[in-house]
Amino acid sequence: MGLSNTGISYVTYAALVYLSVHYILASIIAFAVSVLNSFFWNSKFVFKKTGDEKRNTGKTLLRTFIAYGSTGLILSNVLLFVLVDVAGISKYLAPLFILLVTVPLNFGLNKWWAFKEK
């Protein structure tokens, strides 16, 4: 699931940058698309409910946005700015480096907080 979500996020970002959308705005839009995609698939397969367990979908979606927001929106965009504007790395290559930091953080936040009911 994570790999497909990462791909969707990057393709959305790269397509928007290619269409001349500023790379930070493209990152924000790709973030929103990827969080909704991730929430759907994580709910169904990765962190699925067991037995008669019930999940508050609204609360879990909010937690997912907060979890991803801290790494996927804030941290990613700060790192993106530093890599592109300060270090001079390509707008297309920089997000791939950022994934090395954000993917493990996102998984941990989702596993131990966003999809945890208690």
C-alpha positions in Angstrom: 0.0 0.0 0.0 2.7 2.4 1.0 4.6 2.0 -2.3 1.5 2.7 -4.4 0.6 5.7 -2.3 4.1 7.0 -2.6 3.8 6.6 -6.4 0.5 8.4 -6.5 1.9 11.2 -4.5 5.0 11.6 -6.6 3.2 11.3 -9.9 0.7 13.9 -8.8 3.5 16.2 -7.7 5.6 15.7 -10.8 2.6 16.2 -13.1 1.7 19.5 -11.4 5.3 20.7 -11.5 5.4 19.8 -15.2 2.3 21.9 -15.7 4.1 24.8 -14.1 2.5 24.7 -10.7 4.9 26.0 -8.1 6.7 23.0 -6.5 5.5 23.8 -2.9 1.8 24.1 -4.1 2.3 20.9 -6.1 3.6 19.3 -2.9 0.5 20.4 -0.9 -1.9 19.2 -3.5 -0.1 15.8 -3.8 -0.2 15.6 0.0 -4.0 15.9 0.1 -4.4 13.3 -2.7 -2.0 10.9 -1.1 -3.5 11.2 2.4 -7.0 10.4 1.1 -5.6 7.5 -0.9 -3.6 6.2 2.1 -6.5 6.5 4.5 -8.8 4.5 2.2 -6.3 1.6 1.6 -4.9 1.6 5.2 -8.5 1.4 6.5 -9.3 -1.5 4.2 -6.1 -3.6 4.3 -3.2 -2.4 6.5 -4.8 -1.4 9.8 -8.1 -3.2 9.2 -10.6 -3.8 12.0 -10.7 -7.3 13.5 -13.8 -9.1 14.7 -16.5 -6.8 16.1 -14.0 -3.9 16.5 -15.5 -0.5 15.5 -13.6 2.5 14.3 -14.7 6.1 14.3 -14.0 6.9 10.7 -14.1 10.7 11.2 -11.7 10.6 14.1 -9.3 8.2 12.3 -9.3 10.4 9.2 -8.6 13.5 11.3 -5.7 11.6 13.0 -4.4 10.5 9.6 -4.3 14.0 8.3 -2.6 15.2 11.5 -0.1 12.3 11.3 0.7 13.0 7.7 0.5 16.7 8.2 3.4 16.7 10.6 5.6 14.8 8.3 4.0 14.9 4.9 3.1 18.5 4.8 5.3 20.5 7.2 8.5 18.4 7.3 8.3 17.5 3.6 7.9 21.1 2.5 10.6 22.4 4.7 13.0 19.8 3.4 11.8 20.4 -0.1 12.5 24.1 0.1 16.0 23.4 1.6 16.9 20.8 -1.0 15.6 22.8 -4.0 16.3 26.4 -3.1 19.3 26.0 -0.8 21.0 22.9 -2.0 20.0 23.3 -5.7 18.7 19.8 -6.1 16.2 19.2 -8.9 12.5 19.7 -8.1 11.9 16.2 -9.5 14.7 14.5 -7.5 14.3 16.2 -4.1 11.0 14.5 -3.1 12.6 11.1 -3.6 15.3 11.9 -1.0 12.6 13.2 1.4 10.8 9.9 1.2 13.6 8.2 3.0 12.7 10.3 6.1 8.9 10.7 5.8 7.8 7.1 4.9 9.0 5.5 8.1 7.7 8.4 10.2 4.3 8.2 8.5 4.0 4.5 9.0 4.9 4.7 12.7 2.5 7.6 13.3 -0.3 5.8 11.6 0.3 2.4 13.2 0.8 3.6 16.8 -1.5 6.6 16.8 -3.9 7.4 13.9 -5.4 3.9 13.5 -5.2 3.0 17.2 -8.6 3.3 18.9 -7.6 3.1 22.5 
